[in-house]
Amino acid sequence: MFLSVFDLFKVGIGPSSSHTMGPMVAARRFLDEIASSDWPRPAGVEVARISVSLHGSLAFTGVGHATDRAVMLGLQGMSPDTVDPDEAERALESIHQTKSINPPGHPTYRFDPEADLIFDRKKPLPGHANGMQFQAFDADGRLLLRRVYYSVGGGFVVSEEELQGQKSNGSAKQRHDVPFPFANAAQMLAMAAESGLSIAEMKRANELAVMDEEKFNAGVGRIWQAMKSCVERGLSQEGELPGGLKIRRRARGIYRKLEEEWRNNRPNPLAANDWLSVYAMAVNEENAAGGRVVTAPTNGAAGVIPAVIHYWLRFHPEADEGQVAEFLLTAAAIGGLIKHNASISGAEMGCQGEVGSASAMAAAGLAAVLGGTPAQVENAAEIALEHHLGMTCDPVKGLVQVPCIERNALGAVKAVTAASLALKGDGTHFVPLDAAIETMRQTGLDMNERYKETSLGGLAVNVVEC
């Protein structure tokens, strides 16, 4: 099994990888399919109108997650990793005014957001909780092309046919041309013991089997720079987050207080936790505002890994930014196992699949850069994941704000605690990581749909009622 570090960590925009980035990617894919010749196009007939329907979790929380905006931007030809916020606003205004889209390389298509973008809360699609149906019609209203896509978490998008293939053959990319194709944690540890390599070294060898070293190094550098920029911006912004909850940004204010304590050498027994929290909140406030973030492994959990890296660089004298690649490679190895054997989608697993996965990845990365053995790294990931099992996803008003922002802070704290506990031992432990991942998968299947990113239960209901 091989899932690249660049699959787990993708530069994009907030507030959601599955509900914002995924739908934008799906819309772009539909445009590409319209332009291709791989479907039975009647002679002399052209596409004149496009319509989109959103189903399942996308229908229930799509407005709060900006799914409608993402679909329109994708149909306008934009991508999550390059979209310019100012250009996006102008494009959305034009679509609403002209009731049409005009993507590069295509003719103008009719698209009335009021009529052609449907939130269908009654009919879930069978493949996944995040389903989308795209349709293209000719000038007389005849259906020419229909495609179903699923946003399966972390910005990953699959077609109906691809999803069926994955269910038959395994959820992640199957590659046999990489030197260490571990598909579970037991295989990973066995390969590490046999090779004498660390998890990061094995993961790097896999990456370099499919891309050249220069491209790999540049890609990792771009990911880390985007994470740093997101933290820096989050710590500098103030004001109210969009969406109607009137939640105010807190990271900048907390950061100023912590900086004052630091400059004045004022004792603070909770300093490490406070810094972890403010770094994570900075990222997730940026995400909630629709800013540029890195899926890690999702947008809703994007603050955990950057927070733990920043904490490590600040509080550990031996920390070196040159080791960030080791951290990210180790984290990606764990994230790949979770995605392959369970899911990182909140709509499938609840928040255990998002913040739980991110915390396990961060714990593993931290244990690795602090000198942990592969067994200690696996133990750190297991501890962090185990203590997120059963966590629901119940965003108030469908916005990635409450409880998501603070939940990232606590996920970062748990990651550091898990790494510390693991490093105090020799790697021997009772619950294997594979068992924790399988338990998360089973718990996600058993979890009531109201608690899986639909905003139909939990805090999403009770806070409003209060």
BALUMDO-445805 format. One record per residue: y, z, x of N, C-alpha, C in turn. Coordinates in steps of 0.02 Angstrom, whole numbers, plus 50000, padded with zeros to 5 digits. Example, Ala and Ser with C-alpha at 12.3 -4.5 7.8 and 13.67 -1.06 7.14 Angstrom:
BEGIN
497165039050660497755039050615498355039050660
498885035450642499475035750684500025039450645
end
This chain:
BEGIN
499405000050043500005000050000500625000050044
501104995950028501734995850066502314995050018
502774999750022503404999349985503955000650036
504394995750045504884996150099505405001650086
505675004150142506225008850138506815005850100
506874999150103507424995850068507274994649994
506664995949973506504996249901506695002949872
506565008249911506725015049886507465016549890
507805014049942508525015349951508895008749943
509265008149888509635002049873510365003949858
510825000249887511535001249873511684998249805
512015002049762512184999549696512755003449666
512795003349600513335006949566513055011749514
513445016749496513245021549446513385018949376
513145022749326512865029449333512105029849335
511745024349328511025024849325510695018849358
510175020149398509805014649428509375011149376
509075014949330508635011849280509025009049221
509585012149204509955010049144510575005849160
510785005649222511375001649242511164996149290
510914998149348510724993149398510164988649374
509634991649345509074987749322509254982349271
509614984249218509824979149169510264973649199
510694975349248511104970249280510654965349318
510154968049352509694963749389509294959349340
509074962349284508694958549235509104952749206
509734954049193510174948749166510244943049216
510314944749280510344939649332509694935649334
509134939049327508484935549328508434930749270
508694932749212508664928249154509084921949166
509664922949196510074917049214509684912349260
509334915149309508954911049355508394907349318
508094910649269507564907349232507834901749188
508424902749160508734897349121508844891249165
509054892449226509214886949272508594883649301
508034886949298507424884249329507104879049283
506584875849309506224870949268505524873449251
505424880049256504764882949245504634884849173
505004882049126504864883349055504944876849017
504614876148960504614869748922505294868348890
505724865148927506394863648902506384856948864
506554857048799506554850748761507054845648790
506874839448791507314834148819507974833848781
508514833648819509174832948790509454839148756
509094844748761509314850948728509534855948781
510104859048772510374863848820510484870648789
510464875748830510604882548806511344883048789
511484885848730512164886548706512354893848695
511864898148679512004905148663511464909648692
511654915648712511194920648738511254926948697
510694930248685510704936748653510244941548690
510394947948684510004953148720509884958948673
509274961548673509134967748636508854972848683
509084979048676508874984648718508434989248676
507904991748707507404995648671507245002148706
506935006748668506725013148697507305017148723
507215020048782507735024248811508385020448822
508335013948838508945009948848509355009548784
509015009548727509365009248663509695015948647
509335021448661509585028048642510145030548688
510105029148753510605031848799510975026348837
510905020148813511205014548848511965014748852
512295016948798513025017248799513265022248851
512965028248852513155033348900513005031348971
512495027148980512305024949047512615018249066
513065015649024513425009349037512945003349039
512395003649001511924998149000512234991848971
512634992648919512954986748888513414983248939
513804987048975514244984149026513824980649080
513284983949101512874981149154512564974549134
512324974049072512024967849049512544962249050
513144963749026513654958549024513864956449094
513914961149140514094959349209513544955249241
512914957049227512364953149254512354946049227
512504945349162512534938649132513134934749159
513614938249185514194934949216514044933049289
513434934849312513224932849378513334938049432
513484944249414513634949449463513004953349480
513004956449540512444960349565512664967449581
512214972449572512414979449583512664980949654
512384977549704512564979249773513224976149796
513474971249758514094967949781514654967949729
514524970349669515024969949616515664973749635
516224970649623516874973749634517114976949569
517264983449568517454986749506518044983449470
518554981349507519134978249475518954971549445
518564967649481518344961249455517904962249393
517494967549395517054968949338517454970349275
517984974249282518384975849223518704969649193
518944965249236519244958949212518714954649178
518114954549205517574950449176517384953149107
517334959649100517154962649036517684961248984
518314961749003518864960348957518844953048933
518704948548980518654941448962518074940148914
517504943248926516924942248882517094944548811
517404950248805517584952748738518104948248704
518564945648742519094941448712518834934448693
518444931448738518224924548726517554924048690
517194929748687516524929948658516074924648691
516114924548757515714919848795515634922348866
515144919548902515034921148972515054914649011
515264915249073515344909249114515114910649185
514454911549195514194913249262514244907349310
514334908549374514374903149423513744898749421
513854892149424513294887549424513004886149356
513294888849304513054887849236513634885349192
513454882149136513984880749087514184887149051
514684886749010514884892448970514374893448913
514154899748904513694901348850514054905848799
513924904848736514184909348684513834916048691
514224921348688513954928048691514464932848661
514344934948600514784939648565514474946648573
514784950948612514484957548623514324961348558
514724960248506514614963748443513974961448408
513814955048415513244952248380512644950948425
512774949548488512244947248533511994952448582
512244958548578511994964048619511784969648572
511134970348562510864974548509510524980648539
510704986548515510354992748533509834994148478
509214992148492508684992648442508304999148451
508485004248413508185010848419507545011548378
507375006448340506785006848296506155003748326
506234999048371505664995248396505614995948472
505215000748497505105001048569504654995348591
504754992948651504314987848679503714991248711
503134988148710502514991648728502434993348802
502764989748847502604990548918502904996648952
503504998748930503865004048965504425006448919
504655012548932505185015348890505855011848899
505935008348955506565004748968506444997248961
506434994848899506284987748887506894983848866
506924977448886507474972848868507184966148848
507464963148796507264956448776507864951748780
507804946348818508324941348825508104935048790
508574931848753508414925748717508964920548728
508764914348734509234908748740509124903848683
509674901648652509644897248594510044890848607
509864885548571510264879448576510844879848526
511234874548522511834874548480511674875248406
511064873448386510864874048316510504880648301
510474885048350510174891648339509434891848349
509124886548377508414886548389508264890448454
507754894748451507564898648510507244894048562
507524894148622507264890048677506864894048728
507094900048742506784904048795506834911348778
506284914948786506264922148774505924925448833
506234930648860505944934448915506034941848903
505514945748920505534953048916505504955748987
505954960349001505964963749066505944971249055
505694974749105505674982049103506014984849165
506454989749155506784993149210506384999549223
505984999449277505475004549286505675010249332
506325010949345506585016549385506805014349454
507345017349478507575016049545507865009049555
508055005749500508314998949504507784993649506
507144995549504506594990649503506554987449434
506474980849432506414977149370505794972649374
505394972749321504804968349319504804964749252
504514958749252504434954949190503824957649153
503744955449092503164957349052502514955749089
502484949749118501884947549153501774951549218
502314952949253502254956849315502014963849301
502254966849247502044973649229501294973749215
501054968849178500334968649164499944967949229
500184963849274499844963049338499834969549378
500384973349376500404979649411499924984649381
499864984749315499404989449283498684987849301
498554981449314497874979449333497734980549407
498244979749449498124979649521498454985349559
498804989849525499154995249560499894994049556
500284999549558500994999049540501434996549596
501224996949658501674994949712501424988549745
501834985749787501654979649822501034980849865
500534976649856499934977249895499984972749956
499964975850015500004971950077499444974250123
499114969650152498584971350199498764969250270
499384966950279499594964650345500034969750380
500054975850355500424981150389499924985650424
500094988650479499604992450518499384999050486
499805001950442499635008350412499725008050335
499265004750300499355003750227499105009750186
499365015750201499135021650164499375021350091
498925022950045499075022849974499105029749943
498955034849981499025041749958499135046250019
499275052550006499455057050060498855058550105
498255058850076497665060150116497565054550168
497645048350146497585042750193498145043050246
498735044750224499315045250270499165050250325
498905056050308498765061250358498185059150403
497695055850374497125053550414497345048350466
497775043650444498025038450490498465041550544
498865046650525499285049950575498865053450627
498325056750605497885060350651497535055450698
497305049850671496945044950711497395041450761
498015039850739498465036050782498875040350829
498945046750811499385051150850500115050050837
500285046150785500975044650768501235049250713
501895049850710502205053550654502215049050593
502385051950536502435048050474502985042850481
503545044850511504105040150521503895034450567
503525035850619503315030650665502845025650632
502385028250590501945023750552502345019450504
502805022650469503225019050421503645013750456
503905015350513504305010450551503875004550572
503265005950594502815000650615502674995950556
502594998750497502484994650437503094990250423
503684993250428504294989450415504364983550465
504234984950529504324979850580503774974550577
503254975750538502744970650528502974965250479
503494966750440503724961950390504454959850400
504794962750449505474960650464505624962050538
506134958650565506294959750635506694966250643
506684968850704506974975350718507724975450707
508064970050724508794969850715508974970450641
508614966750599508744967150527508584974050500
508044976950524507864983650502508394988750520
508604988750583509104993550605509764992750568
509964986450556510584985250520510524987750448
509944986750418509844989050349509874996550342
509545000050388509565007450387510275009950398
510625006750444511315008550457511755007650396
511635002250359512025000950298511885006250245
511255008250238511085013450190511435020050207
511385022050270511685028350291512445028150283
512755022550301513475022050294513685022550221
513305019450176513465019750105513385026850079
512875030450103512795037450083513385041650107
513585040750170514155044550197514795042950159
514905036650146515515034650110515545037650041
514955038050009514935040949941515105048349943
514825051949991514985059049998515735059950011
516005056050058516715056750075517165055350015
517005050149978517415048549920517355054049867
516745056349856516635061649806517005068049822
517075069449887517435075549907518185074749904
518425068649893519145067449894519445066149825
519005065449774519245063549708519315069549661
519785068849616519885073949564519925070549496
519985074649444520085071849378519475072449334
519515069349276519005069849224518525063949229
517895065449222517385060149222517395056349156
517255049949156517265046049094516695047849048
516765046148984516215046948937516345051548878
516865055648881517035059648822516835066948825
516445069048875516265076148879516825080348909
517315077048938517885080448971517655084849029
517135082649063516905086149123517365084349181
517625089449214518065088249271517675088449336
517875084349383517575084549449517715091249482
517205094049514517285100549547517185100249622
516885094849647516695094749717517285095649764
517845092349749518415092749795518675099949799
518725103249742518975110149742518515114849780
517865114149770517385118349806517415116849881
517465110449896517495108349966518095111450002
518675111549969519275114450000519165121850016
518855125549969518725132649980518235133650038
517715129550041517225130250094517535128450162
517965123350164518305121550226518755127250250
519095130450203519535136050221519125141750251
518555143350219518115148550246517885146750316
517715140350325517455138050390517985138650444
518605136450428519155136750477519325143950496
519285148350446519475155250458518895159550481
518315156350491517715159950513517555165850468
517655164750403517545169950354516795170350337
516485176150341515775176750328515605174550256
515075170750249514835168650184514075168050188
513715173050163512975172850167512665166950131
513035163950084512775158350045513055151650070
513325151450129513675145450153513225139250151
512615139850174512175133950176512055131250106
511905135650059511805133449990512435130349960
513005133349976513635130749949513775123749975
513655122650040513775116050068513275110950041
512645112850035512155108450004512385106349934
512615111149896512815109849827513415105249823
513915106449865514515102449860514395095249882
513965094249932513795087449953513435083749896
512955087049866512575083849812513025082449752
513455087149734513895086149677514395080549690
514625079949752515095074549769514785067749753
514155066849773513815060549761513725059349686
513505064349651513345063249581513955063049536
514505065849558515125064649522515355057449532
515265054749592515415047749604514965043249560
514325045049557513855041249516514065041349443
514245047249418514435047849348515065043749333
515485042849383516095038949374515985031449383
515355029449396515215022349405515355019849474
515385024349523515535022449592514935019649628
515035017949692514495015049732514075020549761
513425020249748512955025349772512335021849800
511895025849829511245023349853510705026449810
510285022449780509705025149744509275028949794
509095035149776508745039249826508275044349792
507765042549755507555035649742507875032749679
508275036649643508625034149583509355036149588
509765033449544510465035549542510535042649516
510145044349466510195051049437510025056549486
509655054749539509465059449591509775057649658
510305053749657510575050849719510885055949766
511045061949743511395066749785510965070949829
510315071449813509885076249848509805074549922
509595068449937509465066550007510095066450049
510655063350026511265063750066511495070950079
511405075250029511615082250037511205085650092
510565084550091510135087850141510275085050211
510395078550217510565075750283511225078650308
511725078850264512375081650285512315089050304
511915092750266511805099850282511485100450351
510975096350364510625096550429511105095050486
511525089950478511995088050530512525093550542
512685097350491513215102350497512945108950524
512345110950503512105117650518511595118150574
511315112550596510815112850649511105109850713
511225113950764511565111650824511215105750858
510545105350852510175099950885510165093550844
510455093550784510445087650741510835081950773
510565075950764510855069950795510825064350743
511395061150732511405055650683510915050150701
510725049650764510235044750783509555045950752
509435052050726508805053650693508815052350618
509375050150592509415048850520508885043750498
508765038750541508245033850524507565037150517
507415041950560506775045650554506745049450488
507295052550469507335056050405507195051250347
507545045550346507485040850290506795037650288
506515036050346505845033150347505325038050320
505375044250340504905049350315504985050250240
505605050650217505745051450146505475045450107
505565039450134505335033450099504575033250095
504235035750147503505035950144503265040250086
503585046050077503405050550022503595047449955
504195044549951504415041449889503955035749869
503725031949918503265026449903502615028949873
502355034449899501745037349871501845039549799
502415042649785502555045049718502625039249670
502985034049689503075028349646502415024749634
502005024049687501375020549682500875024149637
500855030849642500345034649607500585038249544
501235038149532501515041149470502105036849449
502705039449454503305035749435503915039549457
504475035949470505115039149485505595038149427
505335036049369505755034649311505815040749266
506445042649252506555048149206506325046649135
506335040249116506115038249050505355038649043
505005038949099504275039849098504065046949113
504395050049162504165056449189504605062349172
505205061149143505695066449140506025067249208
506425072449217506795073149279506365075349337
505755077549324505295078949379505175072649420
505205066849387505105060549422505725058149459
506295060949444506915058849478507115064249530
507395069749507507595074949554506995077949590
506425078649554505825081249587505605076849644
505605070249632505415065549685505915065849743
506555065849726507075065949778507025072349820
506875077949788506815084249825506215084049872
505665081249849505075080649892505215076049951
505565070549938505735065849992506205069250043
506705072950018507175076250062506845081750103
506395085550071506035090850106505625087950163
505285082350149504885079150201505315076650258
505875073350241506325070850292506595076350336
506795081950305507075087450344506545090550389
505945091550362505405094450402505255089950463
505305083450453505165078750507505675079250563
506315079150545506835079350598506895086150631
506605091250598506595097850629505965098950671
505585093650681505005093950726504345095450692
504315094850627503695096250591503145091250606
502525093550603501945089250610501855085450545
501455080050544501315076650481501055081350426
500625086150445500365090850395500925095250367
501385097450410501945101550386502415097450343
502515091150361502945086750321502645085750251
501995084450249501655083650184501685090050143
501625095750177501665102250143502365103250114
502885101450152503575102250127503685098050064
503445091850064503515087550006503155090549946
502565093149958502165096049903502505102049872
502775106449915503115112449889503695110449845
504105105849869504685103749830504495100549764
503995096149765503795092849703503475097649655
503055102049680502705106949638503185111049597
503755112649626504215117149592504755113449553
504615107049539505005103249490504555100849433
503915102349435503445099949384503655102349315
503655097749268503825099349199504565098649183
504985097049232505705096549219505865090749173
506225092049120506395086949070507025083149090
507125077549057507735073549066508095073448998
508615077348992508945078248926509705077848934
509965072148958510685071748972511105072148908
511595076448910512035077448852512445071048840
512425068648780512775062648758512545056348797
511955056748827511695051048864512065049648929
512475054248952512875053349012512535056649072
512585053749130512265056549189512735061749220
512855067049182513335072249201513045079149192
512865081049131512585087549116511875086549090
511385089349124511395093949181511325090449249
511405083949252511195079949310511555081749374
512215082949371512605084149432512375090549466
512355096049429512135102349458511395102149476
511005098449438510275098049452510155095049521
510575090449543510505087749610510645093049663
511135097349649511285102749696510685107349704
510375109149649509795113649652509195110049683
509135103549671508595099749703508665099649778
509285099349803509405099549875509235106449904
509425111749868509275118549890508515119549894
508165117149843507435117749843507115113849901
507405108049917507135104049971507175107750037
507745110850051507835114550113507365120450116
507305123950060506855129750056506135127550068
505935121950038505255119450046505115117650118
505585114350151505495112450221505435118650265
505855123650251505835129850290505165133450283
504925133850221504275137150210503715133350245
503725126850241503195122850272503195123650347
503795123850377503845124350450503645131250476
503645136150431503425142850451502655143150456
502315138350427501585138150431501345132750478
500685131650478500395126650523500195120250486
500415119550424500245113650384499665114650338
499285120050348498735121550302499005124350238
498795121550181499035124150117498535122650062
498625125950006498115125849953498155119649909
498765117549889498845111949843499035105649883
498625100449882498805094249918499375090649882
499765086849920500295082849889500025078049837
499445075149851499145070449802499025073849735
498815080249737498685083849675499345085049637
499875086649674500525087649641500785081249610
500695075549645500905069149617500515067449554
499855068449556499445067049497499625071649440
499775077949455499975082649403500635080449371
501105078049412501725075549384501595069649338
501155065149358500995059349316500705061549249
500235066149251499925068449189500425072149145
500845076249177501365079849139501845075049106
502035069749142502475064749113502175061349053
501535059849057501195056649000501165061348940
501085067848954501035072748900501715074648871
502245073548908502915075848887503155072148825
503435075948779503705072948718504275068148735
504295062548700504805057348714505515059948708
505615065148668506295067848660506575070548725
506135072148772506355075148835506315070248893
506285063748877506235058648930506795053548923
507395055848937507985051548942508155048048876
508025051248821508235048648756508815052448726
508965058348755509495062848729509355064948657
508715065548640508525067648572508275074848571
508275078248627508035085148629508365088848686
508185095248692508435099448747509185100548745
509495100748803510215101848808510605096648770
510345090448768510705085148734510825086648661
510395090648632510475092448561510805099248554
510575104148592510805110948582511505112248605
511735108948657512435109948679512905107348626
512755101648597513185098748545513195103248484
512595105848466512565110248406512955116648416
512955119148478513325125348490514075124148486
end
